[in-house]
Structure formats: structure tokens, C-alpha cells
Amino acid sequence: MRIKVEIKLNGNSAQLSSLMRALEPDNVGLPEGIKLEIKMTEGQMNITAEGDTSTIPTILNTIDEILSLAKSTLDAVEDKI
């Protein structure tokens, strides 16, 4: 059995580009069994974390880190736009 968590963030291209750059380091060196995929389209970023059920706590921690980083990055970018 596998678990898949998807996050969809909407915003302008400046916000999403800044967030994409901030998330790039998080996309390497993932724990074994975890797959993280980040895609950006016009006005939307899709983040998918996937793994088997034994990785649920790790996936939840990864998603929590991504959401925290997203909030701080988007808050910082919003202040400059």
C-alpha cells in the first residue's frame, strides 16, 4: 500500500518562482522510500510526496517542512512585491 499527498499552491509567477528556488535543496537527499515531485505551471505549483505506508511519519514531517518554508518564503516575497 502507498500513500500520496498532493499540495496545490496558487500565486503569481514571482511568488511561485521564489518558492521553487527555496524548495530545490529539499528535493535531494530524501529519506529512502520517499518520492518528492515539484511541478510549476502558470499560476500554480503542485507538490507531491509519495511513499509506502511505513513512511507516513516521514512524509508528514516533509510536508510540514515544505508548508513552513512555503509560508515564510511567500510572506517574504509578498513584502517585496
Secondary structure as GFF3:
##gff-version 3
##sequence-region A 1 81
A	DSSP	beta_strand	2	10	.	.	.	ID=ss1
A	DSSP	alpha_helix	13	23	.	.	.	ID=ss2
A	DSSP	three_ten_helix	24	27	.	.	.	ID=ss3
A	DSSP	beta_strand	35	41	.	.	.	ID=ss4
A	DSSP	beta_strand	44	52	.	.	.	ID=ss5
A	DSSP	three_ten_helix	53	55	.	.	.	ID=ss6
A	DSSP	alpha_helix	56	80	.	.	.	ID=ss7
###
